[in-house]
Amino acid sequence: MAAPAPASGTAHVDTFARDRLPPPEQWPVFTFNDDTRYPARLNAAAELVDRHVAQGSGARVAVRHERGGRIETVTYAALAALVNRIAHVLVEDMALVPGNRVLLRGPNNLMMAASWLATLKAGLIAVPTMPLLRARELRQVIDRAQVSAALCDARLRDELDANQRAGGEHFCPTLTTVRYFNGEGPQALETAMAGKPDTFAACDTAADDICLIAFTSGTTGQPKGTVHFHRDVLAMCDLFPRHVLKPTPDDIFCGTPPLAFTFGLGGMLCFPLRIGASTALAEKLTPETLLKLIQDHRASIVFTAPTFYRQMATLVGNFDLSSLKKSVSAGEALPDATRQAWKAATGIEMTDGLGGTEMMHIFVSSAGAEVRPGAVGRVVPGYEARIVDNDMQPVPPGTAGKLAVRGPTGCRYLDDPRQEHYVRDGWNLPGDTFVADADGYYFYQARSDDMIISAGYNIAGPEVEGTLMKHELVAECGVVGAPDPERGQVVTAYVVLRPGAAADEATRSALQDYCKREIAPYKYPRRIEFVAALPRTETGKLQRYRLRQMAEAPDAVELEKQR
């Protein structure tokens, strides 16, 4: 049984997501070229997997992973069969119809990847989430996207259970059906898959049917759902990889970014599948184990953040990296010192990239001989970019301004007034300040908003503030990013305690532990300073710039420390 679809127009029976797209006048201008002109009917999952089987490449390896200390390989034919059985469960057992949203929750493993592909193949909308998110954060996503079903790794079920607990603080009434993979019992996805056919006719989706809602935190801490079409998934595969990375079907991809991030979704899954290559998936990686993975799987392309490259550069002598040919850095600014240390250790010139959840993936990058010191790179063919002033007027080369970009992908927030801030005059404004030179190279200057970027994670300071403010010992607080040589930035909190609370290490640890329990642990404040008062304007607004000055140069601004 295949998911139903009308002969023309949208295949979605449930039009919730499409009905909540921004008004057309708030959309960016979309531009297409010979790489990104797709047919009107298109299913991204079928293009990424089924096409290779149909063309006689079903025996090629698609996914590599480790089980019980042994490397296992999954061919394109076997991956297609796995995806098809999951799709049958979604449509038959879970009674989902095209356009329904499916929450996906799991680390980088085979079942998480197959669940994402099956969701798209059945005409559903994938809503992937980070494994570390807590029930409160999941509730924001579930409520925002009106999610009715979820596929979740069994080892991560505790937080999702809280979302299904009627009467609980984080109860989500729309979430009615959950299946758990990599587990056993009647709720296990594998149990439902047993006996299902290994064929499934892909839903006849339109190229502009929604297939993905990727959530990203804004500066307010309220999640923004970025909406992407089936054609967007292919567009991200057909520009940066094709023109900059230039992989071949014999490449083996690996890395650390989660499939819940579009950076990881592209590099760890869609890019290799698009060209018939393979990916080596691993759930938890340290710099040392990532190097071992490259060695053991003979990986040729690695994706990770500068933080990992800095640490791996000192360890490469302990591993055989002769298979590695290309390395991609994204997620945070790449310091030139890190680039040079990695090149000295491996001989590989780093491919830096600027992308974003709103844009789907990388749109500024250069590789190999095209790299220029200090620059992220040039605009990826298929995109346009410019540096503009506050009036959206282009500025001359060498002048700092806002980066504006457009192409075949772009920002469409799900029912969110912040759309008009991200898109102006048909251009996407990612929120970065850049300088471009006369040769079209783009040099990163700073973030234009309050986002803290730490070890590749985007962390909204106000969200951390809101969490700290719930603690009984906290009267006021302000959170900013402080420069850090290892992580780029670290979350730094300036806290005014309630009377009687001790400004000591025990309190500091208690507040940090509280944050780790309430929000994803990577968001917790690694530094906490106790102060007598926060700097505010006469109207009572927090002066974040003074906190940033304090974080960047503690001697520059004196805030009276609480004794």
Secondary structure as GFF3:
##gff-version 3
##sequence-region A 1 563
A	DSSP	alpha_helix	16	19	.	.	.	ID=ss1
A	DSSP	three_ten_helix	24	26	.	.	.	ID=ss2
A	DSSP	alpha_helix	44	45	.	.	.	ID=ss3
A	DSSP	pi_helix	46	50	.	.	.	ID=ss4
A	DSSP	alpha_helix	51	54	.	.	.	ID=ss5
A	DSSP	beta_strand	61	67	.	.	.	ID=ss6
A	DSSP	beta_strand	70	75	.	.	.	ID=ss7
A	DSSP	alpha_helix	76	88	.	.	.	ID=ss8
A	DSSP	pi_helix	89	93	.	.	.	ID=ss9
A	DSSP	beta_strand	101	105	.	.	.	ID=ss10
A	DSSP	alpha_helix	110	121	.	.	.	ID=ss11
A	DSSP	beta_strand	125	129	.	.	.	ID=ss12
A	DSSP	alpha_helix	135	145	.	.	.	ID=ss13
A	DSSP	beta_strand	149	153	.	.	.	ID=ss14
A	DSSP	three_ten_helix	154	156	.	.	.	ID=ss15
A	DSSP	alpha_helix	157	164	.	.	.	ID=ss16
A	DSSP	beta_strand	177	181	.	.	.	ID=ss17
A	DSSP	alpha_helix	189	193	.	.	.	ID=ss18
A	DSSP	beta_strand	210	217	.	.	.	ID=ss19
A	DSSP	beta_strand	223	229	.	.	.	ID=ss20
A	DSSP	alpha_helix	230	238	.	.	.	ID=ss21
A	DSSP	alpha_helix	240	240	.	.	.	ID=ss22
A	DSSP	pi_helix	241	245	.	.	.	ID=ss23
A	DSSP	beta_strand	252	255	.	.	.	ID=ss24
A	DSSP	alpha_helix	262	265	.	.	.	ID=ss25
A	DSSP	pi_helix	266	270	.	.	.	ID=ss26
A	DSSP	alpha_helix	271	275	.	.	.	ID=ss27
A	DSSP	beta_strand	278	280	.	.	.	ID=ss28
A	DSSP	alpha_helix	287	297	.	.	.	ID=ss29
A	DSSP	beta_strand	301	304	.	.	.	ID=ss30
A	DSSP	alpha_helix	306	312	.	.	.	ID=ss31
A	DSSP	three_ten_helix	316	318	.	.	.	ID=ss32
A	DSSP	beta_strand	326	329	.	.	.	ID=ss33
A	DSSP	alpha_helix	336	346	.	.	.	ID=ss34
A	DSSP	beta_strand	351	354	.	.	.	ID=ss35
A	DSSP	beta_strand	364	366	.	.	.	ID=ss36
A	DSSP	three_ten_helix	368	370	.	.	.	ID=ss37
A	DSSP	beta_strand	378	379	.	.	.	ID=ss38
A	DSSP	beta_strand	384	388	.	.	.	ID=ss39
A	DSSP	beta_strand	401	406	.	.	.	ID=ss40
A	DSSP	alpha_helix	419	422	.	.	.	ID=ss41
A	DSSP	beta_strand	423	424	.	.	.	ID=ss42
A	DSSP	beta_strand	427	428	.	.	.	ID=ss43
A	DSSP	beta_strand	432	436	.	.	.	ID=ss44
A	DSSP	beta_strand	442	447	.	.	.	ID=ss45
A	DSSP	beta_strand	451	454	.	.	.	ID=ss46
A	DSSP	beta_strand	457	460	.	.	.	ID=ss47
A	DSSP	alpha_helix	461	468	.	.	.	ID=ss48
A	DSSP	beta_strand	474	484	.	.	.	ID=ss49
A	DSSP	beta_strand	488	497	.	.	.	ID=ss50
A	DSSP	alpha_helix	505	518	.	.	.	ID=ss51
A	DSSP	three_ten_helix	521	523	.	.	.	ID=ss52
A	DSSP	beta_strand	527	530	.	.	.	ID=ss53
A	DSSP	alpha_helix	544	552	.	.	.	ID=ss54
###
